[in-house]
Amino acid sequence: MQLLSETAQIADTVEAVRFPADAINRLLTSQDMQEGVAAFAQKRKPRWRGR
């Protein structure tokens, strides 16, 4: 929801994707993101922790 509200005023889709949103930055640096990438590389199910 935060990402949608941060980019709602941007009409162009490409511009919205390029917008530096705090929600995306937190997602990309989260422990769950790291777990997801590691699980994919190791061909196993991820163990999500909500972090």
C-alpha distance matrix in Angstrom:
0.0 3.8 5.5 5.2 6.3 8.6 10.1 10.3 13.9 15.1 17.1 18.5 16.7 18.7 18.1 14.3 14.8 17.3 15.2 15.4 11.9 12.0 9.2 11.4 14.5 13.7 13.0 16.2 18.3 17.3 20.1 18.4 18.3 22.0 22.8 21.4 23.5 26.5 26.3 26.2 29.1 31.0 30.4 29.2 26.3 23.7 23.8 20.1 20.0 16.4 17.3
3.8 0.0 3.8 5.4 5.2 6.1 8.7 9.9 12.8 14.1 16.8 18.1 16.6 18.1 16.9 13.2 13.9 15.6 13.0 12.6 8.9 8.7 6.5 9.5 12.0 11.4 11.7 14.8 16.4 16.0 19.2 18.2 17.9 21.3 22.7 21.6 23.4 26.3 26.7 26.7 29.3 31.4 31.2 30.1 27.5 24.6 24.5 20.8 20.4 16.7 16.7
5.5 3.8 0.0 3.8 5.5 5.1 6.3 8.4 11.3 11.7 14.2 15.0 13.2 14.5 13.4 9.8 10.1 12.0 9.8 10.0 6.7 7.9 5.8 7.3 10.4 11.0 10.7 13.1 15.5 15.6 19.0 17.9 16.8 20.2 21.9 20.4 21.7 25.0 25.5 25.0 27.5 29.9 29.6 29.0 26.6 23.9 24.4 21.0 21.1 17.6 17.5
5.2 5.4 3.8 0.0 3.8 5.5 5.3 5.6 9.3 10.0 12.0 13.4 11.9 14.1 13.3 9.5 10.8 13.3 11.3 12.5 9.7 11.5 9.6 10.9 14.1 14.7 14.2 16.5 19.1 19.1 22.3 20.8 19.8 23.4 24.8 23.0 24.3 27.7 27.9 27.2 29.9 32.3 31.6 31.0 28.5 26.1 26.7 23.3 23.7 20.2 20.5
6.3 5.2 5.5 3.8 0.0 3.8 5.5 5.2 8.0 10.1 12.6 14.7 14.1 16.2 14.6 11.1 13.1 14.8 12.0 12.9 10.1 11.4 10.4 12.5 15.2 15.6 15.9 18.4 20.5 20.6 24.0 22.9 22.1 25.5 27.1 25.7 27.1 30.4 30.7 30.3 32.9 35.2 34.8 34.0 31.5 28.9 29.1 25.5 25.4 21.7 21.8
8.6 6.1 5.1 5.5 3.8 0.0 3.8 5.9 7.6 8.8 12.1 13.6 13.1 14.5 12.3 9.1 11.0 12.0 8.7 9.4 6.8 8.7 8.8 10.6 12.7 13.9 14.6 16.6 18.6 19.3 22.9 22.3 21.1 24.3 26.3 25.1 26.0 29.3 30.2 29.6 31.8 34.4 34.3 33.9 31.6 28.8 29.2 25.7 25.5 22.0 21.4
10.1 8.7 6.3 5.3 5.5 3.8 0.0 3.8 5.6 5.5 8.6 9.8 9.4 11.0 9.1 5.8 8.4 9.9 7.3 9.4 7.9 10.9 10.8 11.4 14.0 15.7 15.9 17.4 19.9 20.9 24.5 23.5 21.8 25.1 27.1 25.4 26.1 29.6 30.4 29.4 31.6 34.4 34.1 33.9 31.8 29.3 30.2 26.9 27.2 23.8 23.5
10.3 9.9 8.4 5.6 5.2 5.9 3.8 0.0 3.8 5.5 7.6 10.1 10.2 12.9 11.2 8.2 11.3 13.2 10.9 13.2 11.6 14.2 13.7 14.7 17.5 18.9 18.8 20.6 23.2 23.9 27.3 26.0 24.6 28.1 29.8 27.9 28.9 32.4 32.8 31.8 34.3 36.9 36.3 36.1 33.7 31.4 32.2 28.9 29.2 25.7 25.8
13.9 12.8 11.3 9.3 8.0 7.6 5.6 3.8 0.0 3.8 6.3 9.3 10.8 13.0 10.6 8.8 12.4 13.4 11.0 13.6 12.8 15.7 16.0 16.9 19.2 21.0 21.4 22.9 25.3 26.4 29.9 29.0 27.4 30.6 32.7 30.9 31.5 35.1 35.8 34.7 36.9 39.7 39.3 39.2 37.1 34.7 35.5 32.2 32.4 28.9 28.7
15.1 14.1 11.7 10.0 10.1 8.8 5.5 5.5 3.8 0.0 3.8 5.8 7.5 9.3 6.9 5.7 9.5 10.4 8.8 12.2 12.2 15.6 16.0 16.0 18.3 20.7 20.7 21.6 24.4 25.8 29.3 28.3 26.3 29.4 31.6 29.6 29.9 33.5 34.4 32.9 34.9 38.0 37.6 37.8 35.9 33.7 34.9 31.8 32.4 29.1 28.7
17.1 16.8 14.2 12.0 12.6 12.1 8.6 7.6 6.3 3.8 0.0 3.8 6.4 9.0 7.8 7.4 10.8 12.3 11.7 15.3 15.5 19.0 18.9 18.6 21.3 23.6 23.2 24.0 27.0 28.3 31.8 30.4 28.3 31.4 33.4 31.1 31.4 35.1 35.7 33.9 36.0 39.1 38.4 38.8 37.0 35.1 36.5 33.6 34.5 31.3 31.2
18.5 18.1 15.0 13.4 14.7 13.6 9.8 10.1 9.3 5.8 3.8 0.0 3.8 5.6 5.2 6.2 8.8 10.1 10.6 14.4 15.3 19.0 19.0 17.9 20.5 23.2 22.5 22.8 26.0 27.6 30.9 29.6 27.1 30.0 32.2 29.7 29.6 33.3 34.1 32.0 33.9 37.2 36.5 37.2 35.7 34.0 35.7 33.1 34.2 31.3 31.1
16.7 16.6 13.2 11.9 14.1 13.1 9.4 10.2 10.8 7.5 6.4 3.8 0.0 3.8 5.4 5.0 6.3 8.7 9.9 13.5 14.0 17.6 17.1 15.6 18.4 21.0 19.8 20.0 23.4 24.9 28.0 26.5 23.9 26.9 28.9 26.2 26.1 29.9 30.5 28.4 30.4 33.6 32.8 33.5 32.0 30.4 32.3 29.7 31.1 28.4 28.3
18.7 18.1 14.5 14.1 16.2 14.5 11.0 12.9 13.0 9.3 9.0 5.6 3.8 0.0 3.8 5.4 5.2 6.3 8.7 12.2 13.6 17.3 17.3 15.1 17.4 20.4 19.4 18.9 22.3 24.2 27.4 26.1 23.2 25.8 28.1 25.6 25.0 28.7 29.7 27.4 29.0 32.4 31.9 33.0 31.9 30.2 32.3 29.9 31.3 28.8 28.3
18.1 16.9 13.4 13.3 14.6 12.3 9.1 11.2 10.6 6.9 7.8 5.2 5.4 3.8 0.0 3.8 5.5 5.1 6.2 10.0 11.7 15.5 16.1 14.5 16.4 19.6 19.2 18.9 21.9 24.0 27.5 26.6 23.8 26.5 29.0 26.9 26.3 30.0 31.2 29.4 30.8 34.2 34.0 34.9 33.6 31.6 33.3 30.7 31.7 29.0 28.2
14.3 13.2 9.8 9.5 11.1 9.1 5.8 8.2 8.8 5.7 7.4 6.2 5.0 5.4 3.8 0.0 3.8 5.4 5.1 8.7 9.2 13.0 13.0 11.8 14.3 17.0 16.5 16.9 19.9 21.6 25.0 24.0 21.5 24.5 26.8 24.6 24.6 28.3 29.3 27.7 29.5 32.7 32.3 32.8 31.3 29.1 30.6 27.8 28.7 25.8 25.2
14.8 13.9 10.1 10.8 13.1 11.0 8.4 11.3 12.4 9.5 10.8 8.8 6.3 5.2 5.5 3.8 0.0 3.8 5.5 8.3 9.0 12.5 12.2 10.0 12.4 15.3 14.4 14.1 17.4 19.2 22.5 21.4 18.6 21.4 23.7 21.5 21.2 24.9 25.9 24.2 25.9 29.1 28.9 29.6 28.2 26.1 27.9 25.4 26.5 23.9 23.3
17.3 15.6 12.0 13.3 14.8 12.0 9.9 13.2 13.4 10.4 12.3 10.1 8.7 6.3 5.1 5.4 3.8 0.0 3.8 6.3 8.6 12.1 12.9 10.6 12.0 15.4 15.2 14.3 17.2 19.6 23.0 22.5 19.5 21.9 24.7 22.8 22.0 25.6 27.2 25.5 26.7 30.1 30.3 31.2 30.1 27.9 29.5 27.1 28.0 25.4 24.2
15.2 13.0 9.8 11.3 12.0 8.7 7.3 10.9 11.0 8.8 11.7 10.6 9.9 8.7 6.2 5.1 5.5 3.8 0.0 3.8 5.8 9.5 10.8 9.6 10.8 14.0 14.5 14.4 16.8 19.1 22.7 22.4 19.9 22.4 25.2 23.7 23.4 26.9 28.4 27.2 28.6 31.8 32.1 32.5 31.1 28.6 29.8 27.0 27.4 24.5 23.3
15.4 12.6 10.0 12.5 12.9 9.4 9.4 13.2 13.6 12.2 15.3 14.4 13.5 12.2 10.0 8.7 8.3 6.3 3.8 0.0 3.8 6.7 8.9 7.7 7.8 11.2 12.4 12.1 13.9 16.4 20.1 20.3 18.0 20.2 23.2 22.2 21.9 25.1 27.0 26.2 27.4 30.4 31.1 31.4 30.1 27.2 28.1 25.3 25.4 22.6 20.8
11.9 8.9 6.7 9.7 10.1 6.8 7.9 11.6 12.8 12.2 15.5 15.3 14.0 13.6 11.7 9.2 9.0 8.6 5.8 3.8 0.0 3.8 5.4 5.5 6.5 8.9 10.2 11.0 12.9 14.6 18.3 18.3 16.5 19.1 21.8 20.9 21.1 24.3 25.8 25.3 27.0 29.7 30.2 30.1 28.4 25.4 26.0 22.9 22.7 19.7 18.2
12.0 8.7 7.9 11.5 11.4 8.7 10.9 14.2 15.7 15.6 19.0 19.0 17.6 17.3 15.5 13.0 12.5 12.1 9.5 6.7 3.8 0.0 3.8 5.5 5.1 6.2 8.6 10.0 10.8 12.2 16.0 16.5 15.2 17.6 20.3 19.9 20.5 23.3 24.9 25.0 26.6 29.0 29.8 29.3 27.5 24.2 24.3 21.1 20.4 17.3 15.5
9.2 6.5 5.8 9.6 10.4 8.8 10.8 13.7 16.0 16.0 18.9 19.0 17.1 17.3 16.1 13.0 12.2 12.9 10.8 8.9 5.4 3.8 0.0 3.8 5.5 5.3 6.2 8.7 10.2 10.6 14.2 14.0 12.9 15.9 18.0 17.4 18.5 21.4 22.5 22.6 24.6 26.9 27.3 26.6 24.5 21.3 21.4 18.1 17.6 14.4 13.2
11.4 9.5 7.3 10.9 12.5 10.6 11.4 14.7 16.9 16.0 18.6 17.9 15.6 15.1 14.5 11.8 10.0 10.6 9.6 7.7 5.5 5.5 3.8 0.0 3.8 5.4 5.0 6.1 8.6 9.9 13.5 13.0 11.0 13.9 16.4 15.4 15.9 19.0 20.4 20.0 21.8 24.4 24.9 24.6 22.9 19.9 20.6 17.6 17.9 15.1 13.8
14.5 12.0 10.4 14.1 15.2 12.7 14.0 17.5 19.2 18.3 21.3 20.5 18.4 17.4 16.4 14.3 12.4 12.0 10.8 7.8 6.5 5.1 5.5 3.8 0.0 3.8 5.4 5.3 6.4 8.6 12.3 13.0 11.0 13.1 16.1 15.8 15.9 18.6 20.6 20.6 21.8 24.4 25.4 25.2 23.8 20.5 21.0 18.3 18.0 15.6 13.4
13.7 11.4 11.0 14.7 15.6 13.9 15.7 18.9 21.0 20.7 23.6 23.2 21.0 20.4 19.6 17.0 15.3 15.4 14.0 11.2 8.9 6.2 5.3 5.4 3.8 0.0 3.8 5.6 5.4 6.0 9.8 10.6 9.6 11.8 14.3 14.6 15.4 17.8 19.4 20.0 21.6 23.6 24.7 23.9 22.2 18.7 18.5 15.5 14.8 12.2 9.8
13.0 11.7 10.7 14.2 15.9 14.6 15.9 18.8 21.4 20.7 23.2 22.5 19.8 19.4 19.2 16.5 14.4 15.2 14.5 12.4 10.2 8.6 6.2 5.0 5.4 3.8 0.0 3.8 5.5 5.2 8.6 8.2 6.7 9.8 11.9 11.4 12.5 15.2 16.4 16.8 18.7 20.8 21.5 20.7 18.9 15.6 15.9 13.0 13.1 10.7 9.1
16.2 14.8 13.1 16.5 18.4 16.6 17.4 20.6 22.9 21.6 24.0 22.8 20.0 18.9 18.9 16.9 14.1 14.3 14.4 12.1 11.0 10.0 8.7 6.1 5.3 5.6 3.8 0.0 3.8 5.7 8.7 8.9 6.1 8.2 11.2 10.7 10.6 13.4 15.3 15.3 16.6 19.1 20.2 20.0 18.8 15.7 16.6 14.4 14.9 13.2 11.2
18.3 16.4 15.5 19.1 20.5 18.6 19.9 23.2 25.3 24.4 27.0 26.0 23.4 22.3 21.9 19.9 17.4 17.2 16.8 13.9 12.9 10.8 10.2 8.6 6.4 5.4 5.5 3.8 0.0 3.8 6.7 8.5 6.7 7.5 10.7 11.5 11.5 13.4 15.8 16.5 17.4 19.4 21.1 20.6 19.6 16.1 16.3 14.3 14.0 12.7 9.8
17.3 16.0 15.6 19.1 20.6 19.3 20.9 23.9 26.4 25.8 28.3 27.6 24.9 24.2 24.0 21.6 19.2 19.6 19.1 16.4 14.6 12.2 10.6 9.9 8.6 6.0 5.2 5.7 3.8 0.0 3.8 5.3 5.3 6.6 8.8 10.0 11.1 12.7 14.3 15.7 17.1 18.6 19.9 18.9 17.3 13.7 13.3 10.8 10.2 8.9 6.0
20.1 19.2 19.0 22.3 24.0 22.9 24.5 27.3 29.9 29.3 31.8 30.9 28.0 27.4 27.5 25.0 22.5 23.0 22.7 20.1 18.3 16.0 14.2 13.5 12.3 9.8 8.6 8.7 6.7 3.8 0.0 3.8 5.4 5.1 6.1 8.6 10.0 10.5 12.0 14.2 15.4 16.2 17.8 16.4 15.0 11.3 10.4 8.7 8.0 8.2 5.4
18.4 18.2 17.9 20.8 22.9 22.3 23.5 26.0 29.0 28.3 30.4 29.6 26.5 26.1 26.6 24.0 21.4 22.5 22.4 20.3 18.3 16.5 14.0 13.0 13.0 10.6 8.2 8.9 8.5 5.3 3.8 0.0 3.8 5.4 4.9 6.0 8.6 9.7 10.2 12.1 14.1 14.9 15.8 14.1 12.2 8.5 8.1 5.8 6.5 6.6 5.6
18.3 17.9 16.8 19.8 22.1 21.1 21.8 24.6 27.4 26.3 28.3 27.1 23.9 23.2 23.8 21.5 18.6 19.5 19.9 18.0 16.5 15.2 12.9 11.0 11.0 9.6 6.7 6.1 6.7 5.3 5.4 3.8 0.0 3.8 5.4 5.0 6.3 8.6 9.8 10.7 12.4 14.2 15.1 14.4 13.0 9.7 10.7 9.0 10.3 9.9 8.7
22.0 21.3 20.2 23.4 25.5 24.3 25.1 28.1 30.6 29.4 31.4 30.0 26.9 25.8 26.5 24.5 21.4 21.9 22.4 20.2 19.1 17.6 15.9 13.9 13.1 11.8 9.8 8.2 7.5 6.6 5.1 5.4 3.8 0.0 3.8 5.4 5.3 6.1 8.5 10.0 10.7 12.2 14.0 13.5 13.0 9.8 10.6 10.1 11.2 11.8 10.1
22.8 22.7 21.9 24.8 27.1 26.3 27.1 29.8 32.7 31.6 33.4 32.2 28.9 28.1 29.0 26.8 23.7 24.7 25.2 23.2 21.8 20.3 18.0 16.4 16.1 14.3 11.9 11.2 10.7 8.8 6.1 4.9 5.4 3.8 0.0 3.8 5.5 5.1 5.9 8.4 9.8 10.3 11.7 10.4 9.6 6.2 7.0 7.3 9.1 10.7 9.9
21.4 21.6 20.4 23.0 25.7 25.1 25.4 27.9 30.9 29.6 31.1 29.7 26.2 25.6 26.9 24.6 21.5 22.8 23.7 22.2 20.9 19.9 17.4 15.4 15.8 14.6 11.4 10.7 11.5 10.0 8.6 6.0 5.0 5.4 3.8 0.0 3.8 5.5 5.1 6.1 8.6 9.8 10.2 9.4 8.3 5.6 7.9 7.9 10.7 11.6 11.6
23.5 23.4 21.7 24.3 27.1 26.0 26.1 28.9 31.5 29.9 31.4 29.6 26.1 25.0 26.3 24.6 21.2 22.0 23.4 21.9 21.1 20.5 18.5 15.9 15.9 15.4 12.5 10.6 11.5 11.1 10.0 8.6 6.3 5.3 5.5 3.8 0.0 3.8 5.5 5.2 6.2 8.6 9.8 10.3 10.5 8.6 11.2 11.5 14.0 14.9 14.2
26.5 26.3 25.0 27.7 30.4 29.3 29.6 32.4 35.1 33.5 35.1 33.3 29.9 28.7 30.0 28.3 24.9 25.6 26.9 25.1 24.3 23.3 21.4 19.0 18.6 17.8 15.2 13.4 13.4 12.7 10.5 9.7 8.6 6.1 5.1 5.5 3.8 0.0 3.8 5.4 5.1 6.1 8.4 8.6 9.7 8.0 10.2 11.6 13.9 15.7 14.9
26.3 26.7 25.5 27.9 30.7 30.2 30.4 32.8 35.8 34.4 35.7 34.1 30.5 29.7 31.2 29.3 25.9 27.2 28.4 27.0 25.8 24.9 22.5 20.4 20.6 19.4 16.4 15.3 15.8 14.3 12.0 10.2 9.8 8.5 5.9 5.1 5.5 3.8 0.0 3.8 5.5 5.0 5.8 5.1 5.9 5.1 8.1 10.2 13.2 15.2 15.4
26.2 26.7 25.0 27.2 30.3 29.6 29.4 31.8 34.7 32.9 33.9 32.0 28.4 27.4 29.4 27.7 24.2 25.5 27.2 26.2 25.3 25.0 22.6 20.0 20.6 20.0 16.8 15.3 16.5 15.7 14.2 12.1 10.7 10.0 8.4 6.1 5.2 5.4 3.8 0.0 3.8 5.4 4.9 6.3 7.5 7.6 11.2 12.7 15.9 17.4 17.6
29.1 29.3 27.5 29.9 32.9 31.8 31.6 34.3 36.9 34.9 36.0 33.9 30.4 29.0 30.8 29.5 25.9 26.7 28.6 27.4 27.0 26.6 24.6 21.8 21.8 21.6 18.7 16.6 17.4 17.1 15.4 14.1 12.4 10.7 9.8 8.6 6.2 5.1 5.5 3.8 0.0 3.8 5.5 7.9 10.3 10.4 13.5 15.4 18.3 20.0 19.6
31.0 31.4 29.9 32.3 35.2 34.4 34.4 36.9 39.7 38.0 39.1 37.2 33.6 32.4 34.2 32.7 29.1 30.1 31.8 30.4 29.7 29.0 26.9 24.4 24.4 23.6 20.8 19.1 19.4 18.6 16.2 14.9 14.2 12.2 10.3 9.8 8.6 6.1 5.0 5.4 3.8 0.0 3.8 5.6 8.8 9.6 12.3 15.0 17.8 20.1 20.1
30.4 31.2 29.6 31.6 34.8 34.3 34.1 36.3 39.3 37.6 38.4 36.5 32.8 31.9 34.0 32.3 28.9 30.3 32.1 31.1 30.2 29.8 27.3 24.9 25.4 24.7 21.5 20.2 21.1 19.9 17.8 15.8 15.1 14.0 11.7 10.2 9.8 8.4 5.8 4.9 5.5 3.8 0.0 3.8 7.0 9.1 12.4 15.0 18.3 20.4 21.0
29.2 30.1 29.0 31.0 34.0 33.9 33.9 36.1 39.2 37.8 38.8 37.2 33.5 33.0 34.9 32.8 29.6 31.2 32.5 31.4 30.1 29.3 26.6 24.6 25.2 23.9 20.7 20.0 20.6 18.9 16.4 14.1 14.4 13.5 10.4 9.4 10.3 8.6 5.1 6.3 7.9 5.6 3.8 0.0 3.8 6.3 9.2 12.2 15.5 17.9 18.9
26.3 27.5 26.6 28.5 31.5 31.6 31.8 33.7 37.1 35.9 37.0 35.7 32.0 31.9 33.6 31.3 28.2 30.1 31.1 30.1 28.4 27.5 24.5 22.9 23.8 22.2 18.9 18.8 19.6 17.3 15.0 12.2 13.0 13.0 9.6 8.3 10.5 9.7 5.9 7.5 10.3 8.8 7.0 3.8 0.0 3.8 6.6 9.2 12.7 15.0 16.5
23.7 24.6 23.9 26.1 28.9 28.8 29.3 31.4 34.7 33.7 35.1 34.0 30.4 30.2 31.6 29.1 26.1 27.9 28.6 27.2 25.4 24.2 21.3 19.9 20.5 18.7 15.6 15.7 16.1 13.7 11.3 8.5 9.7 9.8 6.2 5.6 8.6 8.0 5.1 7.6 10.4 9.6 9.1 6.3 3.8 0.0 3.8 5.9 9.4 11.6 12.8
23.8 24.5 24.4 26.7 29.1 29.2 30.2 32.2 35.5 34.9 36.5 35.7 32.3 32.3 33.3 30.6 27.9 29.5 29.8 28.1 26.0 24.3 21.4 20.6 21.0 18.5 15.9 16.6 16.3 13.3 10.4 8.1 10.7 10.6 7.0 7.9 11.2 10.2 8.1 11.2 13.5 12.3 12.4 9.2 6.6 3.8 0.0 3.8 6.5 9.5 10.9
20.1 20.8 21.0 23.3 25.5 25.7 26.9 28.9 32.2 31.8 33.6 33.1 29.7 29.9 30.7 27.8 25.4 27.1 27.0 25.3 22.9 21.1 18.1 17.6 18.3 15.5 13.0 14.4 14.3 10.8 8.7 5.8 9.0 10.1 7.3 7.9 11.5 11.6 10.2 12.7 15.4 15.0 15.0 12.2 9.2 5.9 3.8 0.0 3.8 5.9 7.8
20.0 20.4 21.1 23.7 25.4 25.5 27.2 29.2 32.4 32.4 34.5 34.2 31.1 31.3 31.7 28.7 26.5 28.0 27.4 25.4 22.7 20.4 17.6 17.9 18.0 14.8 13.1 14.9 14.0 10.2 8.0 6.5 10.3 11.2 9.1 10.7 14.0 13.9 13.2 15.9 18.3 17.8 18.3 15.5 12.7 9.4 6.5 3.8 0.0 3.8 5.5
16.4 16.7 17.6 20.2 21.7 22.0 23.8 25.7 28.9 29.1 31.3 31.3 28.4 28.8 29.0 25.8 23.9 25.4 24.5 22.6 19.7 17.3 14.4 15.1 15.6 12.2 10.7 13.2 12.7 8.9 8.2 6.6 9.9 11.8 10.7 11.6 14.9 15.7 15.2 17.4 20.0 20.1 20.4 17.9 15.0 11.6 9.5 5.9 3.8 0.0 3.8
17.3 16.7 17.5 20.5 21.8 21.4 23.5 25.8 28.7 28.7 31.2 31.1 28.3 28.3 28.2 25.2 23.3 24.2 23.3 20.8 18.2 15.5 13.2 13.8 13.4 9.8 9.1 11.2 9.8 6.0 5.4 5.6 8.7 10.1 9.9 11.6 14.2 14.9 15.4 17.6 19.6 20.1 21.0 18.9 16.5 12.8 10.9 7.8 5.5 3.8 0.0
